[in-house]
Amino acid sequence: MRNGSSTFETRPLGRTGLRVLPLGVGTNKWGRADPAAVLETYRTVVGAGPCLVDTAEVYGSERAVGRCLSTDRGRAVVASKFAPFPGRTSPRRLMKALDASLARLGLETIDLYYLHFPLPLIDLRVFADGLAEAVKSGKARAVGVCNFNAERMRRIADHLAKSGAPLAANQVNYSLSRRTPETNGVLDACRELDVALVAYTPLASGRLTRPGDAKGSGALKALLADVAGAHGASISQVALNWLMARDAHVIPIPGATKPRHAEDNLAALAWRLSEAEFDAIDQASAPWKR
Ligand SMILES: NC(=O)c1ccc[n+]([C@@H]2O[C@H](COP(=O)([O-])OP(=O)(O)OC[C@H]3O[C@@H](n4cnc5c(N)ncnc54)[C@H](OP(=O)(O)O)[C@@H]3O)[C@@H](O)[C@H]2O)c1
């Protein structure tokens, strides 16, 4: 898996030309966690390569991420999100929010800027125009969406393509205990349009890290523990490795506020599931495809 030096292989972020580690880090708790532990967690992930560091204006963690970046920009690939609340539905509001995020992060350009969720009653073109403007202005290298279904994703990808800003990613809830992106058309659309599927809550908010605590329990948990044991790895690594093996477009972003958790998750990049292990986990987690 390593490419000869101390770095891991990377995956493309859609058609943007940007490449990232197949595993990012979620920072939604960084604003309220121990700053020393957060900095060490950050150093751990960026030390491994171009790691997607995922924040959002609504997490209250952009300043914490900014403090980490100011100590060492490293190879962090920074992503934040615009929340299109009612009343914030113009390209101008999006650009204003982006400026505020950049100020909190201490950056002039963000690597990836997402629309945090769709606002169904508002024409998608308004947000496509805002995202395209973010790229044109040089304030964002790439743009994406979160929580978009396949149909909306195709529509905004189309609008963005016309503006010369390809849709880089759709960030959705995806884990072994929530496999709906495989059945609701989102994974298929990501493959077809060559868009990264950034998987949030990939450890089911921590429930998939503990034996006897994962949703659905029983067979799946026992299997994850067995596979982990066979590789001398953690259950978290098995859950993350399964997602990464599912499709080359999938990039999980497990949240971590503790360096040992980030280190443990990164260790998933150093080994792979056998085909038989992948298939067995596929079957045991099939009930959560719904
Ligand atoms: N776009 C959206 O709408 C959206 C929604 C939700 C989340 N997100 C993003 O997705 C990220 C990930 O989601 P999440 O943080 O909610 O859930 P998650 O990644 O499924 O789980 C995070 C939890 O697992 C623990 N953990 C991580 N690695 C571990 C390990 N190796 N062993 C044991 N425990 C471990 C963390 O503990 P510690 O904190 O103690 O290290 C934390 O409690 C968020 O941080 C956020 O950036 C996006």
The ligand as an SDF file (V2000), in Angstrom:
LIG
                    3D

 48 52  0  0  0  0  0  0  0  0999 V2000
  -21.8700   16.6600    6.1170 N   0  0  0  0  0  0  0  0  0  0  0  0
  -22.5990   16.3440    7.1550 C   0  0  0  0  0  0  0  0  0  0  0  0
  -23.8260   16.5840    7.1820 O   0  0  0  0  0  0  0  0  0  0  0  0
  -21.9500   15.6630    8.3220 C   0  0  0  0  0  0  0  0  0  0  0  0
  -22.7290   15.1420    9.3660 C   0  0  0  0  0  0  0  0  0  0  0  0
  -22.0580   14.5070   10.4250 C   0  0  0  0  0  0  0  0  0  0  0  0
  -20.6730   14.4170   10.4370 C   0  0  0  0  0  0  0  0  0  0  0  0
  -19.9370   14.9520    9.4140 N   0  0  0  0  0  0  0  0  0  0  0  0
  -18.4520   14.8650    9.3790 C   0  0  0  0  0  0  0  0  0  0  0  0
  -18.0830   13.5050    9.5140 O   0  0  0  0  0  0  0  0  0  0  0  0
  -17.1300   13.3860   10.5510 C   0  0  0  0  0  0  0  0  0  0  0  0
  -17.1890   12.0060   11.1580 C   0  0  0  0  0  0  0  0  0  0  0  0
  -18.4310   11.7680   11.7880 O   0  0  0  0  0  0  0  0  0  0  0  0
  -18.5780   11.6330   13.3790 P   0  0  0  0  0  0  0  0  0  0  0  0
  -17.3390   12.1960   14.0100 O   0  0  0  0  0  0  0  0  0  0  0  0
  -19.8690   12.2110   13.7480 O   0  0  0  0  0  0  0  0  0  0  0  0
  -18.7000   10.0690   13.6110 O   0  0  0  0  0  0  0  0  0  0  0  0
  -17.7030    8.8310   13.4010 P   0  0  0  0  0  0  0  0  0  0  0  0
  -16.5390    9.2150   12.5880 O   0  0  0  0  0  0  0  0  0  0  0  0
  -18.5190    7.6960   12.9450 O   0  0  0  0  0  0  0  0  0  0  0  0
  -17.2490    8.4980   14.8990 O   0  0  0  0  0  0  0  0  0  0  0  0
  -16.4710    9.3670   15.6700 C   0  0  0  0  0  0  0  0  0  0  0  0
  -16.3580    8.7900   17.0620 C   0  0  0  0  0  0  0  0  0  0  0  0
  -15.5600    7.5880   17.0060 O   0  0  0  0  0  0  0  0  0  0  0  0
  -14.4800    7.6990   17.8960 C   0  0  0  0  0  0  0  0  0  0  0  0
  -13.3250    7.0420   17.2550 N   0  0  0  0  0  0  0  0  0  0  0  0
  -12.7060    7.4120   16.1020 C   0  0  0  0  0  0  0  0  0  0  0  0
  -11.7360    6.5370   15.7910 N   0  0  0  0  0  0  0  0  0  0  0  0
  -11.7340    5.6040   16.7810 C   0  0  0  0  0  0  0  0  0  0  0  0
  -10.9470    4.4520   17.0290 C   0  0  0  0  0  0  0  0  0  0  0  0
   -9.9840    4.0640   16.1940 N   0  0  0  0  0  0  0  0  0  0  0  0
  -11.2150    3.7100   18.1480 N   0  0  0  0  0  0  0  0  0  0  0  0
  -12.2090    4.0790   18.9940 C   0  0  0  0  0  0  0  0  0  0  0  0
  -12.9860    5.1620   18.8150 N   0  0  0  0  0  0  0  0  0  0  0  0
  -12.7410    5.9230   17.7220 C   0  0  0  0  0  0  0  0  0  0  0  0
  -14.2480    9.1720   18.1160 C   0  0  0  0  0  0  0  0  0  0  0  0
  -13.6640    9.3430   19.3930 O   0  0  0  0  0  0  0  0  0  0  0  0
  -12.7360   10.5840   19.8320 P   0  0  0  0  0  0  0  0  0  0  0  0
  -13.4460   11.8490   19.4230 O   0  0  0  0  0  0  0  0  0  0  0  0
  -12.6840   10.3900   21.3160 O   0  0  0  0  0  0  0  0  0  0  0  0
  -11.3820   10.4560   19.1870 O   0  0  0  0  0  0  0  0  0  0  0  0
  -15.6740    9.7020   18.0460 C   0  0  0  0  0  0  0  0  0  0  0  0
  -16.3370    9.5490   19.2880 O   0  0  0  0  0  0  0  0  0  0  0  0
  -17.4600   14.5450   11.4970 C   0  0  0  0  0  0  0  0  0  0  0  0
  -16.3920   14.8510   12.3560 O   0  0  0  0  0  0  0  0  0  0  0  0
  -17.7700   15.6370   10.5000 C   0  0  0  0  0  0  0  0  0  0  0  0
  -16.5590   16.2200   10.0400 O   0  0  0  0  0  0  0  0  0  0  0  0
  -20.5610   15.5490    8.3550 C   0  0  0  0  0  0  0  0  0  0  0  0
  1  2  1  0
  2  3  2  0
  2  4  1  0
  4  5  1  0
  4 48  2  0
  5  6  2  0
  6  7  1  0
  7  8  2  0
  8  9  1  0
  8 48  1  0
  9 10  1  0
  9 46  1  0
 10 11  1  0
 11 12  1  0
 11 44  1  0
 12 13  1  0
 13 14  1  0
 14 15  2  0
 14 16  1  0
 14 17  1  0
 17 18  1  0
 18 19  2  0
 18 20  1  0
 18 21  1  0
 21 22  1  0
 22 23  1  0
 23 24  1  0
 23 42  1  0
 24 25  1  0
 25 26  1  0
 25 36  1  0
 26 27  1  0
 26 35  1  0
 27 28  2  0
 28 29  1  0
 29 30  1  0
 29 35  2  0
 30 31  1  0
 30 32  2  0
 32 33  1  0
 33 34  2  0
 34 35  1  0
 36 37  1  0
 36 42  1  0
 37 38  1  0
 38 39  2  0
 38 40  1  0
 38 41  1  0
 42 43  1  0
 44 45  1  0
 44 46  1  0
 46 47  1  0
M  CHG  2   8   1  16  -1
M  END
$$$$
